[in-house]
Amino acid sequence: MEIERINEHTVKFYISYVDIEERGFDREEIWYNRERSEELFWEMMDEVHSEGDFSLEGPLWIQVQALDKGLEVLVTKAQLSKDGSKLELPLPDEKLRDFPVDEKMEELLDHHFHIVRNDESFANSDKEILQFTICFKDIEDLISLAHRANFTGLVNRLFQFEGRYYLFVQFSEEDYTEYEMDNILSLLLEYGTDSQVTIYRLEEYGKEIIRDNALETLKEHFPMK
């Protein structure tokens, strides 16, 4: 996926249909299945945020253009006016276009921009649950990792997909501090690499090997000599 930062308010990115399909999506369903299209969009926005330092807070305007070999997506952040009565949308020429804030705003934007989401709710949910997928070349690396620490209580599932092993890990900020999460992730990345393969793709196309407590299960069944 190609990412271009236009200005502090706007980012543009291009994703090919090949990339879309590699992420586990069908090019037709992203137009006709709202849930799947939003799933793809927020997966891409997470990538944009991590690589381009583009804040996800506040209402977002999304304009999608279908090209021959992929999609071009323009994302613009809007802000409330000082009196709170209007949303200000910075346009490419740096002018501000005002929209009155009323109960029909979401419906209006959804009609014109295909996907609209007030990211305040997204930010809150993002703070509660953090998910990662770690790729491993072979099972021996996973077994060695399993014996490095006590992973009891950590949500983790093991999949096999396209000749590799994928560990899906989920943290809740209610159960882990940022320091603890950083330590666990650092340990995981000593043995594997961060992957953009989503849990949805693994569930649909991969083979689930261990559904619950994968690392502790490996430790139990493969003791170190």
N, C-alpha and C positions, 0 to 999 in steps of 0.2 A: 504494500500500500504506500502511495506517495503522499506526503503531507507538505502543505505550503501555508505558512503563516502570512496572512494578508496584512493585518494590523492587530492592535491589542484587542479588538472586538471580534475579529473574523478569522476563521481558518478554513482552508479549502483542502480537500483530500480526494484522491482518485484511487479506486479499487477496481481491479479487473474482474471479469466474470470467473476467470480461472481461480483467482484468489478467493472469491466468494464461495465457489464450490469446494475448494480445499478446506474452508472453514466449516463445511458441513451444511451449506445452504444451497437451495435450488434457485436458479435465477428467476423462475416464474413465481415461486412462493413469496419472494421478497416484495412483490408488487400486490399480491392478492391475499396474503396472510399477514394481517397487521401484527400479530404477536411475534411472528418470526422476523418480520422486517424491523421491529423495534429491538428485538434481541440482537440482530446483526448490527444495527446502528449503535447501540450502547457498547457492544464489544469493540467496535471501531473507535468510539469516543474515548473509551478507556485507554486504547493504544495511543490516540492523539494526545490525551492528557499526560500520559507517562513519558512520551517522546518529545512533545512540544510545549509542555508546561502551559497548557491552555485550560483555564479554570472552568469547571463544570457547574459552578454555582449560578443560580438565577435562571430566568426564562431563556430558552434557546429557540432561534428561528432556523429551520433547516430547509434548504432547497436542494432537491435531487434532480440531476439531469442525466438521462440515459444516453450513453454514447455507444458506438459500435461494439467496443470490446470491454466496456465496463461502465461504472457509475462515477460521476463527478458530484461531490457533495459540498455545499457551502453552508457553513454553520456560523451564525452571528449571535452574540450575546446582547440581550436588551436590558435596560435598566429602568426602574421607576423614576418618574420625574420627581422633583423635590417636594411637590405637594401631594404626591402619591396618586394622582388622578389619571396619569398617562404612562404608557410604556414607550420609551424612546429607543428606536431601532436605528443604529448607525448604518448608513448605506455606504457602498463602496466609495462614493465621492466625498465621504466624511460628513455629509449632511445628516441631520437627525429627522426621522419621520416619526410623528407622534400617533399613537393609537389610544383611544379612550379605553379605560379599564372597566369592563362590565362582564356580566355572567356569560355573554355570548363570545367572549374573546377566544377562548380555547377552541370552540367550534369553528370560528372564522379562520384561525391560524391553521387548524388541522386540515381544513378544506384546501387552503392555498399552499401549504408547505409540507403536506404529506405526513410528517411526524413532528409533533410538538410536545414538549414535556417541561413542566415547571420543575427545575432541578433541585428545589429545596427538599422535596420528598426523596429524590434520588440521593442527595448528599447525606440525608439522615440514614437511609438504608445502607449506604456505602460505608458508613461509620460502624454499623452493627455487624456486618458480615463481609469478610474478605476471602476471596477464593483464588487459588493458584493451581496450575498444572505443571508438574515437573516431569521431564522426559529422562529416561534411563536407557542406556544401550543394552544392558544385560541384567539378569536377575541377581547376579552376584553382588552388584553395586547396591541393590536394594537390601539384600540380606546384611551386608556390612553396615549400611546405614541404620538398619533396624536395631542393631546391637550398640549403637553409639549413645542412645539416650532412652528415657522412658517416654513413650508417645501415647500412653494411656490417656484417654479423654480427647485426643485430637481426632477430629473428623478426617478420615483419609480412606480413599478407595483406590484399588489397583486395577488397571486395565492393560490389555495388550492390543496394539493397533499398528498395523503396517510394519511389523517386525521389531517394534520397540515397546518398552513398558512406560506407562504413564501413571503417575501418582497424583490423584486429585486431592487437594488439601483445602480445608475450610476452617477459618478462624472466626470466633465470635469475640468482639471486644468486651463482652461481659465476662468472658472466661480468661482472656489473655491480655496482658499489658502490651504496649507497643514494643517494649524492650524484649519481652518473652517471644513475641512473634518474630522480631528481627533475628533473635538467636536461633530459633527453629528454622527459619528460612535460610539463614547462612549455612546451617548444618545440612539441610536438604541440597543446597546448591554446591556443596563440596562433592557430592556424588552424582548429581544430575544437572540438567540445564532447564531454565525457564522456557515454557512452551506456550505458543498462542493457540494450540489445539484446545477447543472448548469442551466442557463436560457434556454438552449436548451432542457434539460430534462423537465423542467416545461412547456415549450411551447408545447412539444409533448405529455406528459403524464398527466400534471396537468390541472386544471380548472382555467382559468383566471377570476378573480372576478372584479378587477378594472384595466383598462389598463393604464390610465394616472392619475397622481397626486393622487395616492391612499390615502396617509395620509391626504391630505387636503380634499379629498372627504369624508373620514371617519369622519373627524372633523365636516364637514358641516351637514352630515346626522345623526350623533350621538352626539348631544351637551351634555356637562357635566351638571349634575343636581346640 
